[in-house]
Amino acid sequence: MKRLMPALLAALITTSGAAYAQSINIGPGGVQVDPRSPRERAVDREIRREDRYRERERYQRVRDRGDCRTVTTIRETRRGEVRRTERVCD
């Protein structure tokens, strides 16, 4: 047993050098291990950033067309008045 623990510790130290390519996240959803390299994760972030930019541009085009209006509906319930406002674009 005295020889097993140092050997186990040495093996752990030498094998942990290859773990830099993994991302380990501990959160409310549990433990997650991402086996991708840092470069692959960066490419994934860039793709998501481009998608957000594309969505923002599409929203701006629809909003700037000028044929949108705001519709407010008021509904009476037992607990009181409920107002719902939504933007409608033709």
C-alpha positions as CSV (number, residue, x, y, z in Angstrom):
1,M,0.0,0.0,0.0
2,K,2.9,2.4,0.8
3,R,4.2,1.9,-2.7
4,L,0.9,2.0,-4.5
5,M,-0.1,5.5,-3.4
6,P,3.1,7.2,-4.7
7,A,2.8,5.3,-8.0
8,L,-0.8,6.3,-8.3
9,L,0.0,9.9,-7.6
10,A,2.9,9.9,-10.1
11,A,0.5,8.4,-12.7
12,L,-2.1,11.0,-12.0
13,I,0.4,13.9,-12.4
14,T,1.8,12.6,-15.7
15,T,-1.6,11.9,-17.3
16,S,-3.1,15.2,-16.3
17,G,-0.9,17.1,-18.7
18,A,-3.1,16.0,-21.7
19,A,-6.3,17.3,-20.1
20,Y,-5.7,20.9,-21.2
21,A,-7.9,20.2,-24.3
22,Q,-10.9,19.5,-22.2
23,S,-13.3,21.9,-20.5
24,I,-14.9,20.8,-17.2
25,N,-17.9,22.8,-16.1
26,I,-19.7,22.3,-12.8
27,G,-23.0,24.0,-12.6
28,P,-26.7,23.6,-11.7
29,G,-27.1,21.1,-14.5
30,G,-24.4,18.9,-13.2
31,V,-20.9,18.2,-14.3
32,Q,-20.2,18.6,-18.0
33,V,-17.0,17.6,-19.9
34,D,-16.3,19.2,-23.3
35,P,-13.7,17.1,-25.1
36,R,-13.1,19.7,-27.9
37,S,-9.9,21.5,-28.2
38,P,-9.7,25.2,-27.4
39,R,-9.5,26.0,-31.1
40,E,-12.7,24.0,-31.9
41,R,-14.5,25.8,-29.1
42,A,-13.3,29.2,-30.5
43,V,-14.7,28.3,-33.9
44,D,-18.0,27.3,-32.4
45,R,-18.2,30.7,-30.5
46,E,-17.4,32.5,-33.8
47,I,-20.2,30.7,-35.6
48,R,-22.7,31.6,-32.8
49,R,-21.5,35.2,-32.9
50,E,-22.2,35.3,-36.7
51,D,-25.6,33.8,-36.2
52,R,-26.5,36.5,-33.6
53,Y,-25.2,39.2,-35.9
54,R,-27.3,37.9,-38.8
55,E,-30.5,37.7,-36.6
56,R,-29.9,41.3,-35.4
57,E,-29.5,42.5,-39.0
58,R,-32.7,40.8,-40.0
59,Y,-34.6,42.3,-37.1
60,Q,-33.2,45.8,-38.0
61,R,-34.4,45.4,-41.6
62,V,-37.9,44.5,-40.5
63,R,-38.1,47.2,-37.9
64,D,-36.8,49.9,-40.3
65,R,-39.3,49.2,-43.0
66,G,-41.8,51.4,-41.3
67,D,-44.9,49.3,-41.9
68,C,-45.1,48.0,-38.3
69,R,-47.6,49.1,-35.7
70,T,-48.2,48.4,-32.0
71,V,-51.4,46.7,-31.1
72,T,-52.6,46.8,-27.5
73,T,-55.5,44.6,-26.4
74,I,-57.2,45.0,-23.1
75,R,-59.1,42.0,-21.6
76,E,-61.1,41.9,-18.4
77,T,-60.7,39.0,-16.1
78,R,-61.9,38.2,-12.7
79,R,-58.7,39.3,-11.2
80,G,-58.6,42.6,-13.1
81,E,-57.6,44.1,-16.4
82,V,-54.9,42.4,-18.6
83,R,-53.1,44.5,-21.2
84,R,-51.2,42.8,-24.0
85,T,-49.0,44.8,-26.3
86,E,-47.5,43.3,-29.4
87,R,-45.8,44.7,-32.5
88,V,-47.4,43.7,-35.8
89,C,-45.5,44.1,-39.1
90,D,-47.3,43.6,-42.4
